[in-house]
Amino acid sequence: EKDAIRNGVRSGCKGAGIQDTPENLWSFFISRIRKNLHMSLCFSPVGDAMRNRARKFPALVNCTVIDWFQPWPMDALYNVGAKFLEPIEQLGPLDSPVRLGIMDFLPFSFEAAGQVATTFMNVQRRFAYTTPKS
C-alpha cells in the first residue's frame, strides 16, 4: 500500500523540487495530509454521552472548536450572562438596576454579533463564530 501512495505523490514531490526517495515521498505525503485533513465530529450535547466522552477524552473539549449549529434561545443567553455576572460585586446586589440592565443587554449583543457575522460571511465569504462563553 505504501508503494501505491508513494507513486501517487511522486509527481507532486518532483514538482515541489524534492528528490523522490522513498523517505521523501512518504514525508511529502504525510505533510500533505497534515495540511489538508480537516475533521468534523458531531455529538449531541443532550444526555450523559457527551459528558462521558469528554471525561474519557478531554482533548475533545480542550483541543477543538465547538460550534453550536443551532441558535441559542434568548433565555439561555440571558442565563449564561447572569451566571458570569453573578460573582462581580461591583455591579451591586443581584436585583440592582445596573446588573439587570447589563443582563438584559447581553442576549441582545450576542444576537447582534451573530447578525454581523452573517453579514460578514455574505460579503467576505469568511466565517466568524460566536459562542456565549467567548
Salt bridges, closest charged atoms under 4 A:
ASP3 OD1 - ARG6 NH1 3.21
ASP20 OD2 - ARG10 NH1 3.04
ASP20 OD2 - LYS14 NZ 3.77
ASP48 OD1 - ARG51 NH1 3.34
